[in-house]
């Protein structure tokens, strides 16, 4: 058991103008140590085609990614968001003119650009800007405890950031229609 492993030393995804490669492994299933690396560039239109989702009405632009994570979750516990605190995550996502619309969501993201840098469970935003439902924005700062927050209603996220906008339409941003 202590010598069990799943090792995918290299994988690659290519579609249209997208190419993503990486590796994944789990060592010792009794007390697992997990590591994964993703690197490449992803056209949002290719992602839409891959997901074959009828709820995505618009997906444009490119996302460059270089992300690494590793950690040792407790195998005696069911997955919970707090386990993500035991993972070391690093790397970055670089948005290049990304637009993303969901059919049933009033929020429409357009012309997103900038960098998101992973620092364990925090996400640092560097010159991240674009349009959200007609409101322009520019964000620089940190989303603390972001990864556990994404996976659990019990987790809190703290935002320490500077937001700049020429026009911020809260009626549209906070609307659920």
C-alpha positions in Angstrom: 0.0 0.0 0.0 2.7 2.5 0.8 4.2 2.0 -2.6 0.9 2.6 -4.5 0.9 5.3 -7.1 -0.8 6.8 -10.1 1.6 8.6 -12.4 0.7 10.4 -15.5 4.1 11.8 -16.4 2.9 13.8 -19.4 -0.4 14.6 -21.0 -1.4 17.0 -23.8 -4.7 18.5 -25.0 -4.8 20.2 -28.4 -7.9 21.6 -30.0 -8.2 24.4 -32.6 -5.7 27.0 -31.4 -5.4 25.6 -27.8 -2.6 23.5 -26.4 -2.4 22.5 -22.8 0.1 20.1 -21.3 0.9 18.9 -17.9 1.5 16.0 -15.5 -0.3 14.5 -12.5 0.6 12.0 -9.8 -0.6 10.5 -6.6 1.9 8.7 -4.4 0.9 6.4 -1.5 -2.9 6.0 -1.6 -3.0 5.3 2.2 -1.5 8.8 2.9 -1.6 10.4 -0.5 0.6 13.1 -1.8 -0.9 14.7 -4.9 0.8 16.9 -7.4 -0.3 18.4 -10.7 1.1 20.9 -13.3 -0.8 22.6 -16.1 0.9 24.8 -18.7 -0.3 26.2 -22.0 -2.8 28.5 -23.7 -6.5 27.9 -24.1 -8.8 29.6 -26.6 -12.1 30.2 -24.8 -14.0 29.1 -27.9 -12.2 25.7 -27.8 -13.2 25.4 -24.1 -16.8 26.1 -25.1 -16.6 23.4 -27.7 -15.0 20.9 -25.4 -17.6 21.4 -22.7 -20.4 21.2 -25.2 -22.5 23.4 -23.0 -25.7 25.0 -24.3 -25.6 27.5 -21.4 -22.4 29.2 -22.7 -23.6 31.8 -25.2 -20.2 33.6 -25.7 -16.6 32.5 -25.1 -13.8 34.5 -26.8 -10.2 35.4 -26.1 -7.3 33.5 -24.7 -6.1 32.2 -21.3 -2.5 31.4 -20.7 -1.9 29.2 -17.8 1.0 27.9 -15.8 -0.2 26.4 -12.5 1.3 23.9 -10.1 -0.3 22.4 -7.0 0.7 19.8 -4.5 -0.6 18.6 -1.2 -1.5 15.7 1.1 -5.2 15.5 1.9 -6.2 13.4 4.9 -7.6 10.1 3.4 -9.7 9.4 6.5 -11.9 12.4 5.9 -14.4 13.2 3.3 -13.4 16.1 1.0 -13.9 19.5 2.5 -12.8 22.9 1.4 -10.5 23.3 4.5 -8.3 20.6 3.0 -7.3 23.0 0.3 -5.3 24.9 2.9 -2.9 21.9 3.0 -2.1 22.4 -0.7 0.7 24.6 -2.1 -0.6 26.2 -5.3 1.5 28.6 -7.4 1.5 29.9 -10.9 -0.6 32.3 -13.0 -3.4 32.8 -15.3 -3.0 35.5 -17.9 -6.2 36.7 -19.5 -6.0 38.1 -23.0 -9.3 39.8 -24.2 -11.5 37.1 -22.6 -15.3 37.4 -22.9 -17.6 35.0 -21.3 -21.4 35.0 -21.2 -23.8 32.4 -19.7 -27.4 32.2 -21.1 -29.2 32.4 -17.8 -26.9 34.8 -16.0 -27.3 38.6 -16.1 -23.5 39.0 -15.6 -21.6 39.4 -18.9 -17.8 39.5 -18.7 -16.1 41.2 -21.7 -12.6 42.3 -22.7 -11.0 40.8 -19.6 -7.2 41.1 -19.4 -4.6 41.0 -16.8 -3.0 38.4 -14.5 -4.1 36.2 -11.7 -1.3 34.8 -9.6 -1.9 31.8 -7.2 -0.2 32.1 -3.9 -1.4 28.9 -2.1 -5.1 29.6 -1.3 -4.9 33.3 -2.2 -5.3 34.8 -5.6 -3.4 38.0 -6.4 -4.8 40.2 -9.2 -2.4 42.3 -11.2 -3.9 44.9 -13.5 -7.0 42.8 -14.0 -9.5 44.8 -16.0 -12.4 44.6 -18.3 -16.2 45.1 -18.5 -18.8 43.4 -16.4 -22.3 43.8 -17.6 -21.5 47.2 -19.0 -19.4 48.5 -16.1 -15.7 49.0 -16.6 -13.3 48.0 -13.9 -9.7 47.6 -13.0 -8.6 45.5 -10.0 -5.3 45.1 -8.2 -5.1 43.2 -5.0 -5.6 39.9 -3.2 -8.5 37.5 -2.8 -7.5 35.7 0.5 -8.7 32.2 1.1 -10.3 32.2 -2.4 -9.9 28.5 -3.2 -11.6 27.1 -0.1 -14.3 29.7 -0.4 -15.1 28.5 -4.0 -15.9 25.0 -2.6 -17.8 25.7 0.6 -20.4 28.0 1.9 -18.7 27.7 5.3 -15.5 29.4 4.2 -14.9 33.2 4.1 -13.0 35.1 1.5 -11.3 38.4 2.3 -10.8 40.9 -0.5 -8.0 43.4 -0.2 -8.0 45.2 -3.5 -8.2 48.6 -5.2 -11.1 48.9 -7.6 -11.2 51.6 -10.2 -14.1 52.3 -12.5 -15.4 55.1 -14.7 -18.9 53.8 -14.6 -20.1 51.2 -12.1 -23.8 50.3 -12.6 -24.7 48.4 -9.4 -28.3 47.9 -10.6 -27.0 45.7 -13.4 -24.2 44.1 -11.4 -26.5 43.1 -8.5 -29.5 42.2 -10.5 -30.6 38.5 -10.7 -32.5 39.0 -13.9 
